[in-house]
Amino acid sequence: MNKWDRYRISTNNGIEKGKIHGKKPQQSAPKSHIQTFANSLVQLSALEINVTEHCNLQCKGCDHAMGIIPKRKIALSAILTDIRKAAKIMHVRTIRIIGGEPLLHPELPDILRDIKSTAIADSLELWTNGKLLNEISQDTLDYVDGVIISKYPKVNYNWDFSLLNEYANKYNVWFHVRNCNHFAWNSLSDKISNPALVKMLHANCREAATCHTLRKGKFYKCVQAAFASDRLLAAEVEILDDGVQLHNNPSINEEIESHLWSNVPLQACYYCLGEFGAYFPHENWSDKSFVSSEHANAGFDPQLILPDSLI
């Protein structure tokens, strides 16, 4: 799934800083804000939960590095453990169930049911490439509020809009089909050497405000950071992981506060083009040789003009 598939404009850049239920957002100094945060739930517009790390497509430039990192089906117990911990710290407008391809998980209805039971979010969305949509179970549709379908060119689908209309009315679920004809490069294997450029990319990254992610017992403010260390291992590059440990962490509130609002770039930012990667036509590949040369053509959007100081 590409970053432009997921991006939605949200109020206050996706994070409502210091908001307490029933009260206005805090406008106080950082010290007071940290006290407020410690006694309330941080409010996020969206949180992504990866339930599978394998896919029935292999899209060039996938944000989640499918086809590069090892395949992994996340256990129901692990997902629920992380969600229950997160629910004590934050409240979310929308949980996005993503992958990989989430419909490949055999326990998907149970995952959705258990996430609903935590009351962490106001709504639950399923994000899918649509290949298995004609096989979706009634239990799955009973638990979700909406389904986002990333529809790719040159992919055969076994459904049409009449089926979606039938599902929508039968299960009271909305559907949104997004034609995803292009991806944008964002991931790199070679480190960006100019710290000023990395700082600019981080400061202008909308994903850090809208694509918060839980993965492997950690919280990440963007999806690239969640997958960066595993992705880069395939290129024999090791970096420190940027995630905040959810469990057995006595300072978790302060660490998430700092993680969300720090203007210091993440380690993953040194291997990311952020919002400014060049576009390319969507391509579904299956040749493993692509992995080693994946980022050979990665580069900035040619319409981005940088001063010499950032080159």
N, C-alpha and C positions, 0 to 999 in steps of 0.2 A: 504494500500500500504506500502510495506516495504522499508527501506532506500536504500537497494541495488538495488531496482527497479529504483530508481531515480538517483543514483549517476552516474555522467559522469565526466571524467577528463576534466578540463578546464584550459585555460591559466591563469597564475598568481593566482592559487587557486580559480578561479572564480570571483575575484574582481580585477579590474584594478584601482589601487589606484591613485587618483589625475589626471586621464586622461581627457583632454579637446579635443573635436572634432577637428581634424586637427593638433593637436600638440602632441609632445612626452610626455609620462608620466612624472610627476614631480618627481624629485629626491631630493627635498629640505628637510630642517629640518621640524619637526612637525608644527611649527608655520606658516611657509610659506605654508605648505600643507593645513592647515585649511583655509587659505585665498583663495587658489586655489579652494578648495571644495566649499566655499561659493559663488563663482562666476561661477560655472560650474555644470554639471550633473555628479553625481557619476555613474560609469560604472559597471554594474553587468553582469555576464554571464547568470544568470537565476533568475527568480522570480516566485514563485508559488502562484496561486490564487485558493482558495478553494471555489467552487461554490455550493457544497452541503456537508452537514455533516451527511449524512446517506448513506447506501450502500446496494446493493443486495447480497453481501457476508459479512461474519463476520469472518475475518481472525485473528487467534490468533497472538497476538503481533503486531497488526496494529499500525503503527507510529502515526496515526491520531486518535487513541482511538475510532474507530467506534464500536458501541455496548456498549460503556462505557459512553461516554458523551451523553447528550440529542440530539436527531435528530434535524437538523436545515437545512432549505432551505434558502439560502442567497438571499435576494431581489436584483433584477437587479439594482435598484437605489443605494443601499448600495455599491455594487461592483463597479459601475461606479464612485461614489463619491470618493472612496478610490483610484481607478486607476488614476483618473484625478489629484488628489493631488500628488500621487506618480510620475506622469509624469513630474511634475514641479521640482522634486528633482533628479530623476534618469533616466538613459536610460539602457535598458536591451537587451541583445542579443536574449533571448528567454523567452517568457511567457509560463509557464506550467499551463494548466487548469486541475485541479485535484479535488479530493473529499476526502472521500466518492467516490461515483460514479457519475461523472459529467453528464453522459448521462441520469440520473434521473431528471435533472433540465428541466422543461418544457420550459423555456425561454433561453435555451443554445445558439441557433443561434443569438438571440438578444444580449446576453452577449458577444459573440465572435465579432460580428459586432461593438459593442460600444468600446470594448477594442482596436480593430484595429484602430478605428477612433482617438484614443488619440496619436497614433504614439509613444507609450512608448517603443515598442520592434521591433526588426528586423524580428522576426518570432514568430509564435503562434503554440504551440503544445497541443494536447489533450491527456491526460493520462487516460486510461480506463482499467477495468478488462476484457472488451470484451464481457460480457454477453449480452449486448444489441446492439452489433455492427451490426447485421443484420437489425436493425431497425433505424440505424443512418440516419438523414435527409440530403438531398442534401444541404440545407442551411448551416448545420454544416460543411460539407466537403468543401463548397465554401470558408469558412473563415479561415480554419486551413492550415498550411504548412505541418504538420506531425502528425501522430498518433502513440503513444506508447501503446502497448497492453501487460499488465501483465497477462500472461497465467498461470493459476494455475492447479495443478493436481487434478483429481477427480471432475472436474467441467465440466458440459455439455455445449458445445458451438454449436450455430446454424450457423456457418460460417466455411469456409475453405480458403485456400490460393488462390484458384481461384477467390473467391469473392473479396479478398483484391487486387488481381492483377487487377480485373475489376474496382474497386474503384480508384486505383492508377492512372490508365490511363484515366479514365473518368473525374476525378476531379483534376488531376495533384497534387496528395498528396502522400507523402511517408509513408509507414507503417513499424514499427519494432515490431515483436513479441518476447517478452522475456519470456522464460520459467522460472517461479519462483517456484522452487520446495522446497526451504528452506527460512526461515526467520532467522533473528538474533535478539536476545533479546537486547533491549537498555533501555527500560523504567523500572523504579523501583517505588515501593510504600514506601520503607524504605529509609531514608536519608543516604547517604554515609557520614560517620563521619570523615574521614581523609581528611583535606583540601588539602594536598599534592597530594593525589590520584585524587581528583577532578580537580586540576590544570593540572595534567598530561593528564587526559581525555579531558579536554577543549583544551589544546594546540595541541592535535593530532586529533581533530575532523574535518573531511572533510565536514561534513554536514554544519558546520558553515560557510564554504566557498562556498558551492554550492547549498544549499537548503533554500535560503532566502524566506520569506513568508509574505504575507499580510493577516491579519485576524482581524475582529472586529475593524477596524479603526486604526490598529497598524502595525508596521513593525517589523519583527523578523529576526534575522540572521540565525535561524535554525527552522525546523518544530517542533522539540520536545519542544522547548521553547514556540511556538505558542499554543500548546495544553496542556502544562504541568499543568497549574493551574486548568483548567477544569477537566482534567483527574484525578488529585490528589484529587479533591473534592469528587470523588466517593469512595476514600479510607479514607475520612474524614481527609485529610491533606490540610492545607492552606499554600500557598507560595505567595510571591510578584510576580506580573506579570513582565516579562522581556521586554515587547514590548515598542517601541517608538511610542508615540501618533502622528498620522499623522495630525490631525486637531486642529486648534486653539493652535498651538505650535510655539511660536516665535523663539525658539532655535532648531527647528527640524533638521537643517543641522548639527549643532554641535553634537546633540544627536545621529544622525545616524552615523556620523563619529566616535564617541566614541564607539557606540554599535558594529560597524563592526570591529574595530581595537583594542579594549581593550583586554588585556591578563588576565583580571579578569574573572573568571568563572561566568556564569549566575546562577540565583537561580535554574533554571531547571537542570543545570549540576549536582546538588547534588542528583538528582533522575534519572540519566541517565548513561548507560554503554558506551556511545559513540560508537567508532569503534570496541570495544572489547567484545561485547556480544557473548554468545554461540549460535551456529546455531541449528535449529531444523526443522524437516519436516513441510512443510506448512499444516495447519489444518484449515478447514472452520467449525466454531462452531456456534451453535444457542442456546445453553443452557446458560441462564443468570447466572447460578451458577458459570460459569467460571470467571465472572467479579471479584468476591471477592477473588478468588485464582489465578488471572491472572499471578501474578509475583512470585508465590511460587517457581517456578523452574528457575527463571531468574538468570543468573550468567555470569561470564566472560568465554570467550573462554578458554577451558582447555589448549590450547597451548600458552596462555599468561603467561609469567613468570615474576612475580613482586618481587622486593626486599622487605625485611621485613619493610622498612620504608614506603612503600605504602600500606601495608596490615592493 
